[in-house]
């Protein structure tokens, strides 16, 4: 029977990595024999296992090795990665290696190269002269690029999943539920935001228009003013309805303070778009004194970098909206540099888009009234995302109460 000796090291027991690898082997009709097993004696000590994997044929063995590699399994016999040229622009060679969101290295010429950036659903382009290995999307591939094919010479380092006392992500582990003790969870989120700021990392907020519709605009503005937002990702809708509220006091034609429809209010968002376009953009509208409050105003005044990504549903759109989907994806990727924590607030599509670009080492908190949003993120592979099922307005109120109670800010 075809076989391969593989090894695993790290916290493979308490993170359940080893059982997952063994399950993958048996699920594909493979067999295994443990040849060496060194168990860490204390919680901080790593473990090591070496085992032989047998399969009915070579094709099944290759599939097993591909399935267990994202868990950190690697062959004992170290080989260089196999490279093949891309046959055309936007086309990978057959059998190209598909990346995960875990840190990855490839072995070229007897040396390991770190693949950057860390992102899932990509291929790996190697530039041997420059000594670089880069994850690339279809749109980035050019004919003749040297692309990693197969699993040999690829090393994946799964993100550590050991419990950390007091960490929000351990506290919120165990699925998605609307019955969590929200005050305790939000306090843990606030603590983690402080920790990220102390470490010099950035906080990214991915925001949906429900923030405006639920009356939470002043709360996000306060979060920006206190220095706890470094970057903002959103769609055309968040910016449009925020500006509509700033100019007319309405969102989708509903007066937010009185909660009643306004006559001809359904036209307000279009007039808001026209006003900003006439001014030359959001920043220009702020500088000219046309836009004097709201989320976008706060971003401009307090130096928060913002990106607006378009969709086919957009009215307008606003001048700053990136309407080309490939350009938007590239801008998102660049905007993730240095981000240590992502708050995904009431936006399913943007949350999934950002989640697909995040490395597994970047923590994310998703807040949405719909538990299916968090479930979709986890199903897509963004397992580092944990969720809180609640309306966004009370979430912001509670979060700010913890951040402001300590008397500090994010600057």
N, C-alpha and C positions, 0 to 999 in steps of 0.2 A: 504494500500500500504506500502511496506517496506520503511523505511526512516532512515536518519541519520542526526544529527545536526552537522554542521561543522563550522569552523571559519577560518578567514584570517586576518592577521595583517601585517602592514608595509606600503610601498608606493604602495598600490594596485590600486590606481586610476591613477596617472600620469604614471605608468608603464604598464597600461592597463591589469593588472593581473585579476582584478575582472571581466571585460567583457569576458576575455578568459575563466574563470571558468564557468561563466553563459552559455557561448556558448557550452562548453563541456557538460554541464548538459542537455541542450535542444537538442543537436545533438544526444544524446543517448535516446531520448524520456523520459527524466526525467523532473521533475518539481521542482521549488524552491520557497521558501517563505523567504524573508528577515525578520529576527526577531529583529535584532539590527544593527545599522549602525552609527558609530562614525567617522566622517570625520575630518582629520587633518586640522587645521585652517591655517597653514603656510606651505610653501614647505618642510621644514625640519621635520614637524610633521607627525608621522605615522597615519594611519587610521585603523579601526577595523570593521569587519562585521561578524555577526553570522547569519547563514541561515540554513533552513531545506531542505534537498534534498529528494524528493520522487521518487520512481521508480516503474515500473510495476511489477517487481519481484526481488527476492534477487540477482540473477545473474547479472541483469542490474545494480542494486545498487552497487554491488562490482566493476563492470567495471567502473562506473562513478567515484567512490572513487579513483580507481587506476589512472584514467586519470587526475583527478584534483589535485592529491597529489603533482606532480612535480611543480605545481604553488604555493605550500605552504599551500594548504588546509589541515586541520587536524580535526579529530573528536573532539567535545567538551568533550565527555566522553573518558577520557584517559585510555588506556589499555596497558598492557605489550605486547611486540612483541611475536608472536608465533614462537617457534623453533622446527624444526624437523631434524632428523639425515640424512646425505647424505647416500643414499643407496649403493653407490659404489664410488671408485676413479673416479674423473672426471664427476660425475653425481650429479646434484642438486635434492632435493626432489620436487615432483610436486607442482606447485603453488608458487615456490620460488620468493621472491621479487627481481625485476630487478632494479638496481641502475641507477640514472641519473648522470650528471656531476655537480650537485649542492651539497653543504654541506648537510650532512644527519646525523640524530641521531636515535638511536633505544632505546626503553625503556625496560629495563631488571630489574626485581626485584624492580620496583618503581623508578629506577634511569635512567637518560638519558646518553647514551654513544655516543660519536662522532665516526662516521665511517671513518676510514682512510685506504688507501688514498682515496681521492675523485676522482672517475672515473666512467664512464658510462658502461652499458652493463655487469655488474657483479652481483654476489649474495653477501650476507652478512653473514660472518662466525662469530659467537659469542663464545668467550672463557669466560665463566662466572667466572671461578676461577681466571683468569688473569685480568678480568674486561676490556676486549678489544672487539671491533667490527671492522672487517676488510672486505673491499671489495675484493672479490676473483674471478679470472677467472676459467673456467672449469679445466684448467691444475693444479690449486692450490688446488682443492677440494679433500679431502680424506674421505674414508668411515667412517661414524660415526660423522663427523664434524656437529656441531650444526648450522643450516642454518635458516635464517629468512624466514618465509612463510607468504604470504598475506600482507596486507597493514597496519594492526593494529600495533600500537606501533612504527610507523615509522614517523619521522618528517623531512620534506625537507625544506631547506631555499633557495629560489630562489635568485640568484645573483641580486643585486640592479641594476636597469636600468634607474635610474633618470638621466636627463641631467647634465653634469658637464661642466661648462664653460671652453672652451679652450681645452677640452680633445679630443685627436685624435679620439677616438671611437665615440663620439657624432658628431664630424665634419664629419666623414665618414659614419654615419648611413644612412639608407634608400636605401639599395640595392647595386648592383654591376654595375659599369659603367666605360667606358673608357673615359668619358668626364668630369671627375672631375678636378678641378684646382690642378694639381699634385704638383706644387711647394709648395703650402700652406699645402697640406696633408703631404708631406715629411718633411716639417719643423715641423709639429706637431708630427710626428714620432720621429724626433730627440729630441724634447723637452721631449717626454715621455721616451726615452732612458736615458736621463740625470736624470730624476726623479727616474727611477728604480735604477740607479746606486747610487744616493744619499740615497735611502732607504736601500741600502745594499743587494738588490736582484740581481739575476743572469739574464743574457741575453743569450738566446739560439738561435742559427741560425740553421735552417733546410734547407739544401742546395742541389740543384740539379746540374747536370753536365752542364746545360745551362749557368751557371755562367762562366764556362771555355770557352764554345763555343762562347759566345758573347763578349769575351775579357774583362770580368769584374773581372778576377782573381786579378789584382793589387789592385783593389778597396776593395775587401774583405780582402786582406792582410793588407791594411792600416787600415781598421776597427779593425782588430785583434791587430795590433800594437798600436792603440790608446786605447786599453783596453775595447772596447765595445762588445767583444765576450768572453763569459765565457765558453760556451760549443758549440760543433758542432755535429749535427746529419746529416748523409749523407749515401748514398749507395756506393757500390764498384765503380760505374761509376764516381762519382765526384772525388774521390781520384785518380782513374786510369788516367783520362784525365788531372787532375791537374799535376800529376807526368809526364805524357807524354809531357805536355807543358813545364814543368821544364827541362826535359832531352833533348827534341828534338825540342821544339818550335812549336809543332803541337798539334791539338786535332782532333781525328778521321781522322788523316792523312792530315788535312788542316793546312797549315802554317798560324798562326793567325795574324802575322804582315803583310804578303803579300796577304793573302786571297786566296791562290791558292793551289791545291793539290800538294803533294810532292811525288816523285817517291818512290814506296814501302811504302808510308806513312801509309797505312792501317795496316801495321804490327807493327807500333810504340807502340801502346798501349800494345801489347803482349810482346814486348821487355821491356817495362817499368815495367810491372808486374814481369817478370822474374828477372830483376835487383833488385827489392825490395825484392822479395822472396829469392834471393841469398844472399842479405845483412842481412837477418834475420828480416825484417819488416821495417816499415816507420821510426820509431824512430831510429832504428839502422842505417838506411841509412843516416839520418841527422847527427847522431853522427860520422859516418865515412866520412862525407864530400861528399857523393855521391849525396844526395839531398840537393841543396843549395838555392832553392827559391820555391815560390808557397804557396798555401793555407796550405797544410799539413806540409810543412816546418815551416811556421809561427806558426801553432798550437803547434808544438813541442818546438820551440824556446821560445814562449811566454806563455807556460804553459796552453794552452787551452785544456780542456778535449774534446776528440772526440770519437764518436762511429760510426762505419761503419756497416750497416745492410745489409745482403745479399739478393739475389733473385735468382730464377732459371735461369735468363738471364745472370748471371755474368760470365765474363771470369776470369780465375785465381782460386779463387779471391785473393786479397791481404791478407797477413797473419793476419792482424788485423780485417778482416771482420767476423762478427758473422753470421754463416751460419744456425744455428738452429733458427727457427722463434720464438719459445717460449722463448728461451734465449734472443733473440733480444728484444722481447716485455718486458721482465723483466728488461733488461738493460735500455731500454728507460724509463720505469717507475721510476727506481732508479735515472736516470739522470735528472728527472724533479724536484727533491727536490730543493727548494729555488729559482726556476725560477719565475721571475716576468713578463717577456715579452719574447715572441717568435716571431722571424722573419722567416717566411716561404718563401723561395726564389726559385721559378721556379722548384718545384717538387711536383706533384700532389699526388703520392702514399705515399711518406714520410709525406707530410703535413696532409693527412687524417689519417695516422697511429698515428701521434703525437696528432692530434686534438682529436682522440678517447680516449686518455689517459689524456687529460688536464682537470682539474677542471674548472668550468665556471668562477671562480674568477681570472684565469690567462689569461691575455690579449694576443692576437695574431694578427699579421699583416701578411697578405698573399700578396705577390707580384708575379704576373704572367701575361704573355701576353694573357693568355686564361681566360676569365671571368668564364668559367664553373668550373674551379678549386675551386674558392671561393664559388660558388654556391653549389658544392658537399660538401664542408666542412660544410656549414650552414645546408644543408639538412640532414647531418649525426648527427646534434645536436650540433655542435660546433658554437653556435650562437655568442659567444664572439669574433669570428674571423671576422675581417673586411679586405677588400681587395682593392688593387690598381692595376688596369689593365695597365701594361706598360712593356716594355722590362727592363731586370734587370740592364743592363749597365748604362743607364741614371739615373735609380733609385739610384744606388750606388754613382754616381757622385754628384747628388743633395744632397743626405743624408750627404755625407762627407763634402760638402761645408758648410752645416749648422753646423755640429759638429766641424769643424776646424775653422770656422769663429769666434767662441766664444773663441778660444785659450785654450780650456780645453781638457781634455781627460777623459777616463772612469776609470782611476786608482784612 
